[in-house]
Amino acid sequence: MKTPSFVNLTVFILFFGIALIEAIQRKNWLEASLFLALGVVSLWADFKKG
């Protein structure tokens, strides 16, 4: 079963986007960069797989 590509983007926004916003609001730049890197790698791998 193939999932639509917008589902992948939604998951990316929900998990990594919200965590990234919270880290930025707390001015925790190390955590923000970690979430950004994990999110980008996860999204890239997901679209490359498909």
N, C-alpha and C positions, 0 to 999 in steps of 0.2 A: 504494500500500500504506500503510495507516494503522497507525502504531505505537501500542501501548497507552500510556496516560498514566503508568503506573508506570515505564516505561522512561525517560521524561524525568526523573522524580524520582530514579531510580537514578543516572543520569548526573550530575545536579546534586549529589547527595551524594558521589559518587566524586571528581569533579574539583574542584568548588568547596568542598565540605565539608572534605575532607582538607587542601587548601591553606589554608583558613581556620583550621583547628585548628593546623596547623604555625606559621602566622604568629602566632597568639595565644600559643602556647607560647614562641616566641622574643621575645615582647613587642614585635613590630613592628606597631604599631597602624596605620600608613599602609598597609602591605601587607594587613593583615587587613581594613581598611575597603574597600580596592580589590577584594579577592576577594569580599567580601560584596555589594558593589554590583554587580559583574559577574554574580555568581550570581543575584541577585534579578532583575536585568533580563533575563538569559537565560531564567530559568524563567518569568517573566511573559510574555515574547514568545512562548515556546513554547506556553503554554496559551492565549494570546490567538489565536494562529494557528489552533489546532484548534477 
